[in-house]
């Protein structure tokens, strides 16, 4: 599973994107971004986990006419350690 963050210019746009994601079955949360995280300096983001490719997320946003600047992703790592010691 991958964690995504969509960089957005305003909290209003973040709320619209969150609703669009919710309609697609994705539970997102609105977050504040640090000043240097994006080239355009976007201050808001929506973060969520999904088993989708970045291109699918971007297509969903374009279809919903949500303007965004970037989509970041972080792959979750699985640990293969022993259980129940």
C-alpha positions in Angstrom: 0.0 0.0 0.0 1.2 3.5 -0.8 0.8 6.7 1.2 0.0 9.7 -1.0 0.0 13.4 -0.4 -1.6 15.8 -2.9 -0.3 19.4 -2.7 -3.0 21.9 -3.0 -3.1 25.7 -3.0 -6.0 26.3 -0.5 -7.9 24.6 2.3 -11.0 25.0 0.1 -9.4 23.0 -2.7 -8.1 20.4 -0.1 -11.7 20.0 1.1 -13.0 19.5 -2.5 -10.3 16.9 -3.2 -11.0 15.1 0.1 -14.7 14.8 -0.9 -13.8 13.5 -4.3 -11.5 10.9 -2.8 -14.2 9.9 -0.3 -16.6 9.4 -3.2 -14.0 7.0 -4.6 -13.8 5.0 -1.4 -10.5 6.7 -0.1 -10.4 8.1 3.4 -8.1 11.2 3.2 -7.1 13.8 5.8 -6.4 17.4 5.2 -2.8 18.4 6.2 -0.6 21.4 6.4 2.5 21.2 4.3 5.9 22.6 5.3 7.0 25.7 3.3 9.7 24.1 1.2 7.9 20.8 0.4 6.7 21.9 -3.1 8.1 24.0 -5.9 5.0 26.2 -5.9 4.9 26.6 -2.2 1.5 24.9 -1.7 0.5 25.1 2.0 -2.3 22.4 2.1 -2.5 18.8 1.2 -4.6 15.7 1.4 -2.9 12.6 2.7 -4.2 9.0 2.4 -3.3 5.4 1.8 -4.3 3.7 -1.4 -3.5 0.7 -3.5 -3.5 2.8 -6.7 -0.8 4.1 -9.0 0.0 7.8 -9.0 -1.4 8.2 -12.5 -4.8 6.8 -11.4 -4.9 9.4 -8.6 -4.0 12.2 -11.0 -6.6 11.1 -13.5 -9.2 11.1 -10.7 -8.3 14.7 -9.7 -8.4 15.8 -13.4 -11.8 14.2 -13.9 -13.0 16.0 -10.8 -11.5 19.3 -12.0 -9.4 19.6 -8.8 -6.3 21.8 -9.4 -3.2 20.4 -7.7 0.5 21.1 -8.0 2.1 17.7 -7.1 1.3 14.2 -5.9 3.9 12.7 -3.5 4.1 9.0 -2.7 5.8 6.9 0.0 5.8 3.1 -0.3 5.0 1.2 2.9 7.7 -1.3 3.8 6.8 -4.7 5.1 8.9 -6.2 7.9 9.6 -9.9 7.6 10.6 -10.6 11.2 9.4 -13.5 13.3 6.2 -13.2 15.3 5.3 -14.4 18.8 8.7 -14.8 20.4 
